[in-house]
Amino acid sequence: MKLPIIAYGDPVLKRKAEEIDQDYPNLGELVENMFETMYGAHGVGIAAPQVGLSIRLFVIDADPFADDDEPDLKGFKKVFINAQIVDEEGEKWAFNEGCLSIPDIREDIERHETIHIRYYDENWTLHEESYSGVAARVIQHEYDHIEGKLFTDRIGVLRKALIKSKLDAISKGQVKVDYKMKFPNTKIKKR
């Protein structure tokens, strides 16, 4: 089932998410719904806060980024539960990012080249892994969501001031999207 995506301005997107345990109700169904929601919105990742749940869960499928430069992203589909980035290293590099909760806004965001992360998968198997390049970037973007951060928090004050009216419009539902969204400053759900 496709879930409505929470738009910029909703407090759930700025709250640090809580860890869950294996008894979290209907977790398997939630993971399936998150993937369906992400695919329906043409995304490569989505975090639980983006569907209104302040829990440490996100899913990614970086397959659309698989090409000659990033062949390891072919079939790179993962579930991250209670993730903790243990370390970030390497040069920071800019990449143009967008977000399903902030449609029609894209910005160059600098992030570390490599991350080391500890997380559980959907079968509650513990993983400690390292990722670099675009895989690290997608994970860092979704990880920010469970930490209560948005990519717009990583841009300069001047740049943020320049897009403030667009951000305000999004929170009011004054944006065209081809997926279900829930806007904080209106009672309307849009499709």
FENJO-V677124 format. One line per field, one symbol per residue. ss: DSSP state (A for helix, B for strand, O for the rest). A space follows every 10 residues. Layout:
# FENJO-V677124
ss->???
This chain:
# FENJO-V677124
ss->OOOOBBOOOO AAAAOOOBOO OOOOOOAAAA AAAAAAAAAA OOOOBBBAAA AOOOBOBBBB BAAAAOOOOO AAAOOOBBBB BBBBBBBBBB BBBBBBBBBO OBBBBBBBBB BBBBBBBBBB OOOOOBBBBB BBAAAAAAAA AAAAAAOOOO AAAAOOAAAA AAAAAAAAAA AOOOOOOOOO BBOOOOOOBB O
